[in-house]
Each structure stands twice: as C-alpha cells, then as structure tokens.
Amino acid sequence: MGDTQIIFGAAEPKKKIQTAGDWTAAWYRTTRATTFVFEYRNAEMQDYTEHIQGEFASKIPSIHSRIIRYNAAIREEVAGGQRIRLTDTSLFSHFYSALVAPDSIEVAPIRRVTNGSPTSRNLSTARNSICNRFNSVTGCPSSDRDCKYRHVCKSCHKAGHPRIECDSRSGKQ
C-alpha cells in the first residue's frame, strides 16, 4: 500500500491446537482478525468454518487430530495467496486422502498405556514431519541432528533454509 508494507511473521504458538474446541476458539479469533483487515473474505471464512466444523462433527473425537492436520495443510496451501481460496475444497481432496482417510499415509499407530489413553507417536512418523520451529521467525533451538522433526523449508521442501528465507514462490530458489 503505497510506501507502507505489511509483513506477517510466523510466531511460535502459545498453545497447540489439540481438540475441536481448541480449533473453534482459535479459528474464531483468526476469522475476526482476517475479516477486520479483509472484509471481502467474510463469506469465505464462514463457509470454511462450516466445512471444518462439519468434519469434526462427522468424526469420532480420536480422529479430530487428523482434521486439525487437514486444516493446517489447507491453510498452508492457501497461505495468503490470491489464486486459491479456503473454500476451494475440491483442490484439497489429496490432503483429505493423505491425512484423514482411514487408509491414509499419515495415519501413525498410537501406543496405548494400560488405562487406554494415547501416549507418544511413533518417532519415525515425527521424523517425517517438517519442523515448525525451524520454519518460524525464531528458528528451532535444536540442531538438525537432534530435532525429531526435519529441518527443511515448508514452501519448497528443500534443506538449507527455512520458509521465511525461501524465494520459491517468486521463482528465485
């Protein structure tokens, strides 16, 4: 906007979204902030809210973490661009297949303790996930070798730089 530039950084979250209730509370705040700045996105945000809440409602609570990952993948794909909207759900079917479907590649076995509550996920699955801290403004405090997540760019999926330093969207990387 003229000589003024608005830059959105990625802050480290204070609380991790783990339940449908967490998602709804956080998404409400996200929707209010987004529509305050971009009024024209109100209908898109409301329709997307209904889509994700419908997914939560149609799944048992133990599957809700998959819906949360599905939501994160969609938002990463849209990422503030102008060519894809949150409501272009037909463009996200591959995310649904990979993250939510019972036969998906991202379904990791959960080890159970004697009382039946979930404990930790398989370490190899974590190592296949990209490190969010590495891709944040502050960076990951662990080295690539010590971190249980991969230190690769979330935009181009290459090692050597985080997303905030990636030029892949402009074709320079």
Number of C-alpha atoms within 10 A of each C-alpha: 5 4 4 6 7 6 6 7 9 14 11 14 8 6 8 9 16 13 16 19 12 13 20 15 11 13 14 14 10 13 17 14 12 15 15 12 9 11 11 11 15 15 12 15 21 13 13 18 19 11 16 18 16 11 18 21 12 11 13 9 13 9 17 20 17 21 23 22 18 23 21 13 16 22 13 13 17 16 13 12 9 7 6 14 19 21 18 13 14 7 13 16 13 12 20 18 15 16 22 23 15 11 10 14 11 18 15 13 10 12 12 12 10 6 6 8 9 12 10 10 13 12 11 11 14 15 14 12 14 17 22 20 19 25 24 16 16 11 15 17 10 13 10 15 9 9 15 18 22 19 27 21 22 19 18 15 16 14 12 10 16 24 20 16 13 20 12 13 9 7 7 7 10
